Amino acid sequence: MQRHTILCVDDESHILSSLKRLFRKENLEVLTALSGEEGLEVLRQHPVHLILSDQRMPEMSGLEFLRRAKEAFPRTFRIVLTGFAEIDSILALINEAGVHQFITKPWKDEQLKLTVRNSLEQFELQEFNDQLVAKIEEQKEDLEVLNKALQEKVDQRTSELTFRSRALSLSQEIVDCLPLPVAGIDPDGDVVLLNSRIRNLLKDGRSGDVSEVPLGVPAEDLFPNRVVDLIRQVLKTHENGQASECWNGSQEHLFRCYPLGQAMDWAFKGAVLVGCPLEEDGLSGGLP
């Protein structure tokens, strides 16, 4: 147990001397006062953990002293020494002065020392509990700040995702309006965008409804080898940091593949495949 400071208050100096001798071998610093006023002044000048006060004192009773001590220093543990057992006084000491323990005069030395030790242990437990409560409140405030910051980030991210979703939907509509077949390829070679023009071209020679083909499939699952080779070539040159445009011809269409992310540092670096018809009127032919 840590070293504590106790204050003994009694109007009889020999009582104070006896108390100092009693606690001489204890791990305590013992302060004394001959009156309630003097005791309050000691409390103002020194941090005190426990007060041991007589009840019957002239000018200021132990009840009044301990009541004022409680108001000014509520955390201090309070024990009263009394030579009588009047129930009204005891109740007043409990209700008004917040007295924790009572010791009758003449006291038994071992009993008084044990009472002081136990009281200081209770004081330490209360201090520890108060520190835990304060720490919990501090962590609660920190958690509230963290939750608020996290919610702001979530709201911001949700807003960004909503905007991107709307932009993607609008981009798909714009690409569908283009008079040329267009496909988007991600860096792994998977198809992430198909407009209606290129879907029409894919219908020739394929079974089933190509409009139902899901995005995210490998390019080789949709396009012929010469077009796949073109896509791979562009993706490879893009990895090497080279901007390039590659052509691949057929009887009806000339396919041009553009690398993405060359003009600016985009997170997405893939390719765009564009089909250019060789005939002025024709987008009716199939893929080569």
Residue pairs with C-beta under 8 A, 6 or more apart in sequence:
1 27
1 117
1 120
1 121
1 124
2 124
3 27
3 28
3 29
4 27
4 28
4 29
4 49
4 50
4 120
4 123
5 28
5 29
5 30
5 31
5 46
5 47
5 48
5 49
5 50
6 23
6 28
6 29
6 30
6 31
6 48
6 49
6 50
6 51
6 52
6 116
7 31
7 32
7 33
7 39
7 42
7 43
7 46
7 48
7 50
7 51
7 52
7 53
8 16
8 19
8 20
8 30
8 31
8 32
8 33
8 52
8 53
9 32
9 33
9 34
9 35
9 36
9 38
9 39
9 51
9 52
9 53
9 54
9 57
9 62
9 65
10 16
10 19
10 32
10 34
10 53
10 54
10 57
10 81
11 34
11 35
11 54
11 57
11 58
12 54
13 34
15 54
16 32
16 34
19 30
19 32
19 52
20 30
20 32
22 109
22 112
22 113
23 30
23 113
23 116
26 113
26 116
26 117
28 116
31 42
31 46
31 48
33 39
33 41
33 42
35 57
35 58
35 59
35 60
36 53
36 57
36 59
36 60
36 61
36 62
36 64
36 65
36 68
37 59
37 60
39 51
39 53
39 65
39 69
40 65
40 68
40 69
40 72
42 48
43 51
43 69
43 72
43 73
43 76
44 72
48 73
48 76
49 76
49 77
49 120
49 123
50 76
50 77
50 78
50 79
50 116
50 119
50 120
50 123
51 66
51 69
51 76
51 77
51 78
51 79
52 79
52 81
52 103
52 116
53 62
53 65
53 66
53 78
53 79
53 80
53 81
54 62
54 80
54 81
54 82
55 61
55 62
55 63
55 80
55 81
55 82
55 83
55 84
55 89
55 93
56 62
56 82
56 83
57 65
62 80
62 81
62 82
62 93
62 97
63 89
63 92
63 93
63 96
63 97
66 78
66 80
66 93
66 97
66 98
66 99
67 96
67 97
69 76
69 78
69 97
70 76
70 78
70 97
70 98
74 98
75 126
75 127
77 100
77 119
77 120
77 122
77 123
78 97
78 98
78 99
78 100
78 101
79 99
79 100
79 101
79 102
79 103
79 115
79 116
79 119
80 93
80 97
80 99
80 101
80 102
80 103
81 103
81 104
81 105
81 107
82 89
82 90
82 102
82 103
82 104
82 105
83 104
83 105
85 104
90 102
93 99
93 102
100 119
100 122
101 115
101 119
103 111
103 112
103 115
171 193
172 193
172 195
175 182
175 193
175 195
176 195
176 196
176 197
178 195
178 197
179 197
179 283
180 197
180 274
180 275
180 276
180 277
180 283
181 195
181 197
181 198
181 200
181 201
181 253
181 273
181 274
181 275
181 283
182 193
182 194
182 195
182 197
182 198
182 272
182 273
182 274
182 275
183 191
183 193
183 194
183 195
183 198
183 219
183 222
183 223
183 272
183 273
184 191
184 192
184 193
184 194
184 270
184 271
184 272
184 273
185 191
185 192
185 219
185 231
185 235
185 270
185 271
185 272
185 273
186 192
186 268
186 270
187 235
187 238
187 268
187 269
187 270
189 218
189 219
189 220
189 231
189 232
189 235
190 215
190 216
190 217
190 218
190 219
191 215
191 216
191 217
191 218
191 219
191 222
192 215
192 216
192 270
193 215
194 202
194 213
194 215
197 275
197 283
198 273
198 275
199 210
199 211
199 213
200 283
201 253
201 275
201 283
201 285
201 286
201 287
202 210
202 213
202 222
202 286
202 287
203 210
203 286
204 285
204 286
204 287
205 286
213 222
219 227
219 228
219 231
220 228
223 231
223 273
223 287
224 287
224 288
226 248
226 250
226 288
227 248
227 255
227 273
227 287
227 288
229 248
230 246
230 247
230 248
230 255
230 257
230 273
231 257
231 271
231 273
233 244
233 246
233 257
234 244
234 246
234 257
234 258
234 259
234 271
235 259
235 270
235 271
237 243
237 244
237 259
238 244
238 259
238 260
238 261
238 262
238 269
238 271
243 259
243 262
244 259
245 256
245 257
245 258
246 256
246 257
247 254
247 255
247 256
248 254
248 255
248 257
248 288
249 255
249 288
250 285
250 287
250 288
251 278
251 285
251 288
252 277
252 278
252 279
252 282
252 285
252 286
252 288
253 275
253 276
253 277
253 278
253 285
253 287
253 288
254 275
254 276
254 277
254 278
255 273
255 274
255 275
255 276
255 288
256 273
256 274
256 276
257 271
257 272
257 273
257 274
258 271
258 272
258 274
259 269
259 270
259 271
260 266
260 268
260 269
260 270
260 271
260 272
261 268
261 269
261 270
275 283
275 287
277 283
277 285
279 285
